């Protein structure tokens, strides 16, 4: 059987490490790598496979692996891939919560296992297969600082070998909020409050108790996260089960109930993408998407006072804005943070204020049109 040809989008940390991992996986090969960088800026990857043409990449692959981290560019790539009937496996939460809903049911587009959302989706499948009913979809975060200093972020980015925007979005909470918005939308879960609860906890029992109480108060499953330096790099689900199994589950060290905590304590990111690729190729279908009619979105909230005329290059991972989970129906005028790129402030925005379409201008793009013409009206109509 011929190898499956993969078209990889991106040349950063995730993409490059994913391609290195394929040495251990027969039947999969990279036939093209899509980049926006100059060729001489890309190191450690085969020059012959590099292309700057979306159409060229799509035409010469059987499956697209999108891990650029850029929701606006990813929208263009996925549009081309779906149009050519290529399945798409992503490691790009930001794409899904910005425009991913527009592709639901119009081709196979799925987030991969490996990052926290995909790992929660896989854990959900295991939980439901065992008869559990999830009430909390939880993310474990070791540290949170909504307004980190640039010097600190430059130090940690260099130390960890990741970009400044990436380490900043991890630290200020944008990344975890984005991940839990995606999870919430896919599973029909809500948020207990704007910006999520994100309690500081001492252990997983404390985490489960606090978030389960919030879920019961909401009357629906919730998507949230906890902050603790003592918890593993992982995800968890708090779930209920039939009373008939209480004694056995207590014997299995899950406690006396009625809330039981299931944990995945290793998030291996690029090493796990291949599991979702295999799932797709074997007919397993979508693991995780943003749903066709999302309830939640990631608004942009100002980290500092913003003045008219200021230019925001890219909001995610910036020192101007951070992501803040909201219900779309409560903030129909908000601008999803993933759309704010090369944007100019037109009206004063106070620190802590949510950015709306009335205070900022940003270039036209397929992503912007997709949000305003398709996703927002559909989301509001569903409520």
C-alpha positions, -999 to +999 in steps of 0.1 A: +000+000+000+013+034-009+023+058+018-002+085+029+011+118+018+009+145+045+009+182+038+021+200+069+012+237+076+037+255+097+074+253+105+074+262+141+078+242+173+048+218+169+052+213+131+089+206+132+087+182+161+058+164+146+077+158+114+106+144+134+082+120+151+072+103+118+105+083+117+087+058+140+055+056+119+054+035+087+030+045+060+031+082+066+054+107+048+055+144+045+053+155+008+050+193+014+055+219+041+037+252+038+054+282+052+052+320+050+088+325+059+116+331+035+133+298+027+166+309+042+148+315+075+136+279+078+162+256+093+162+219+101+136+210+074+140+197+039+142+227+015+128+206-014+095+201+005+089+238+013+062+257-005+045+291-001+015+280-021-016+267-004-029+252-036+004+235-043+004+219-008-032+207-011-028+193-046+001+171-035-011+155-003-038+131+009-043+148+043-034+182+057-019+186+091-025+223+102-004+235+131+005+271+123-012+286+153-026+314+131-064+313+129-066+338+100-041+319+078-055+286+088-089+297+076-075+301+041-057+268+043-087+248+055-110+264+030-087+252+002-083+217+018-121+212+023-127+224-013-103+198-026-119+171-003-088+167+018-093+157+055-077+181+079-061+173+113-052+204+133-032+214+163-047+249+163-073+256+189-072+293+179-085+284+144-114+263+157-127+289+181-124+317+156-137+302+123-137+265+127-175+263+132-180+272+096-164+240+084-184+216+107-203+192+084-186+205+053-156+182+053-136+163+078-118+189+100-108+178+135-085+190+162-059+164+172-053+146+204-021+158+220-029+193+232-053+197+261-085+199+241-079+168+221-068+149+252-100+159+269-120+147+239-102+113+241-107+111+278-144+120+273-147+090+249-132+067+275-154+080+302-186+077+283-176+042+271-174+032+308-209+047+316-197+079+332-216+112+327-191+141+326-201+173+344-167+191+344-141+193+316-110+205+334-076+217+324-046+218+348-025+249+347+007+254+368+010+292+367-011+322+357-003+359+354-027+380+334-002+407+328+034+393+327+064+415+321+081+414+287+115+407+302+102+377+320+085+363+289+116+368+268+136+349+294+112+320+295+107+319+258+144+316+252+148+290+280+120+268+267+127+272+230+093+287+221+083+320+207+076+351+227+038+352+217+035+315+226+050+318+261+030+350+267-003+334+257+004+304+280+012+327+309-016+353+307-043+326+304-052+332+267-042+297+257-061+278+285-092+300+280-091+292+243-087+255+249-116+254+273-139+274+250-132+248+223-140+219+246-171+237+260-185+243+225-179+208+213-195+191+243-223+216+248-208+226+282-211+262+295-188+284+316-197+291+352-187+328+348-170+351+322-133+344+321-140+310+339-134+303+375-098+290+374-095+284+411-062+279+429-062+244+443-040+222+464-048+189+449-072+172+424-098+164+450-100+201+459-102+209+422-130+184+416-150+196+445-149+233+436-157+228+399-183+201+405-202+224+428-202+251+401-215+226+375-243+215+398-252+252+404-252+258+366-274+228+360-251+219+331-216+206+325-190+233+326-156+238+310-130+254+332-094+250+346-076+250+378-042+265+388-018+245+409+020+240+408+015+206+424-007+190+397+006+172+366+007+186+331-027+172+322-065+173+320-093+158+340-130+151+339-153+151+369-182+127+362-211+109+379-221+073+376-249+050+386-254+045+423-252+008+418-214+012+411-206+034+441-190+006+462-169-007+434-157+027+423-147+034+459-128+001+459-111+012+427-098+043+445-121+068+429-136+078+462-171+075+476-188+096+450-211+110+438-184+129+418-155+109+403-124+123+388-107+108+358-072+121+349-049+121+319-016+133+333+006+133+303+001+159+274+027+149+248+014+173+220+033+165+188+038+128+196+000+123+198-010+140+166-004+107+147-031+090+168-057+113+153-043+109+118-047+072+122-082+077+135-092+097+105-076+074+080-094+044+095-128+061+093-131+071+129-143+106+121-140+139+140-124+138+175-131+175+183-145+206+166-161+238+177-197+227+169-217+243+141-235+267+165-210+277+193-222+292+225-188+304+237-161+326+223-128+341+232-131+379+235-101+402+236-097+421+269-073+450+273-042+445+294-036+483+295-053+515+284-053+516+246-053+549+227-067+558+193-042+552+165-023+524+182-015+494+160-019+459+174+001+435+152-012+402+167-034+401+197-027+366+209+004+365+230+007+403+230+012+428+258-019+447+247-047+421+249-055+387+264-082+361+258-113+361+280-140+335+276-176+348+271-210+337+261-216+350+226-252+360+232-241+383+261-214+400+240-226+400+204-203+429+195-171+415+208-142+408+185-127+373+188-091+377+198-080+355+169-093+381+144-072+409+158-041+411+136-027+443+120-056+461+137-058+498+147-075+512+178-101+538+168-116+547+202-101+547+238-102+513+254-097+511+292-077+483+309-100+454+316-125+464+289-136+439+262-127+450+227-157+455+204-162+462+167-169+499+175-134+506+189-110+488+165-104+484+127-088+454+112-082+443+076-107+423+056-100+386+055-118+354+048-117+347+086-133+381+094-161+375+069-166+340+080-171+351+116-194+381+109-215+366+081-218+329+091-207+321+127-221+350+147-256+350+131-258+312+135-246+313+171-271+340+180-300+322+162-293+291+182-298+307+216 
